[in-house]
Amino acid sequence: MKKIVLIGASGFLGRNLAKNFRDDFEVIGVGRSPVPAAVERELGCEYRDLTLDDQQMKEVLNGADFVFHLATDTTPGSSRLQPSLEGMNNLLPSLKLL
């Protein structure tokens, strides 16, 4: 079975992708904050509370066939008002992940 890692799995897009993929793929959801058990059951996949720079991300990504990076730390409003936040909070961690 192919493995999908959904980074940002507890968000709107991540939740819906997890639900759609869970029957045909091994899905591992990743988010930076714990989710209630009810949300984990709704996702229907293993959920890991990790940040992009967490050492355990290597283990989660090992053997992944697909990675969806849907996480963000900013909103359009905060990015517009402080563009440096976009670089520090989203771009740099994403580059490290790659």
Buried (B, 14 or more C-beta within 10 A) or exposed (E): EEBBBBBBBBBEEBBEBBBEBBEEBBBBBBBBEEBEEEBBEBBBBEBBBBBBEBEEBEEBBEEBEEBBBBBBBBEEEBBEEEEEBBEEBBEEBBEEBE
